[in-house]
Amino acid sequence: METTSTPIIQRQEQRDRKKKPDWLRVKLPTGQEYREVRQVVSDHKLHTICESGNCPNMGECWGNGTATFMILGNVCTRSCGFCAVATGKPAEEDPFEPLRVAKSIKLMGLKHAVITSVDRDDLKDGGSEIWAKTVEVTRKLNPGITIETLIPDFQGKWENLSKIVAVKPEIVSHNLETVRRLTRMVRIQARYDRSLEVLKRLYDSGVTTKSGIMLGLGESDDEILETLEDMRSVGVSIVTMGQYLQPTKQHLAVQEFITPEKFALLGEQAKALGFTHVESGPLVRSSYHAEKHI
């Protein structure tokens, strides 16, 4: 089935697109470690959010031998205004995917793995069974490994979330992505309060939780702080803040490029609120330096 790109959601004419400042320029990926990771991903027919999400840190992370694996295919059932992952009708679940991911992690010799997925609202269980199997098989083939799962909201259904809790990842991450006021525009099929409820239920179940937001979509400083306070109120202890970058002309336009100095200030404010680990900078993404969050 042919997939469709994210519908056009624009707040200004594309001719007004802002030029990236120097601090957002990254080097092209190079090096033996980078090539080896790319080869493993290709040979095992894996999907990574690094590639599908156009992550600016792919060269750095892959060059360090790390990658964020994306399960349940590379076609999402949602059409968020910020995301480069294709939207459409996904393929059937692949029962062999958990084993392929686990074997690849072993081949890379990873000590910490980050696993994420597309939204699969087409599946009754939201893909939670494949999620659980992926974590279980990864642990079986990689004794001593630590795992972070960056999960969707599973439409807030606890019977699906509980499967994630049952396999006990060291960290469970679920991103708010933006402030309350902009959620309907940025995450069209998501709900701000539902995401907070997901994070609260995870925390109440004894899970270490993590969340993240993108900046530069038109949010105010007060709204950023309100969002950080909302995260803390439901037990989130790890937070990431990074610059939103428009992946294509069909996605939301950047409203502001946030300076490194402001990111540093926001990072200090987050620490003052009680977050145990904060990553705040223009190029920060959800999985950036994830091995340090344990």
Secondary structure, DSSP 4 states (H G I P E B T S, - for coil): ---BPPPP--SS-GGGPPPPPGGG--PPP-SHHHHHHHHHHHHTT-EEHHHHTT-TTHHHHHHTT--EEEES-SEES---TT--SEES-PPPP-TTHHHHHHHHHHHHT-SEEEEEE---TTSTTTTHHHHHHHHHHHHHHSTT-EEEEE---GGG-HHHHHHHHHT--SEEE---BS-GGGHHHHSTT--HHHHHHHHHHHHHTT--EEEEEEE-SS--HHHHHHHHHHHHHTT--EEEEEE----STTSPPP--PPPHHHHHHHHHHHHHHT-SEEEESTT--TTTTGGGG-
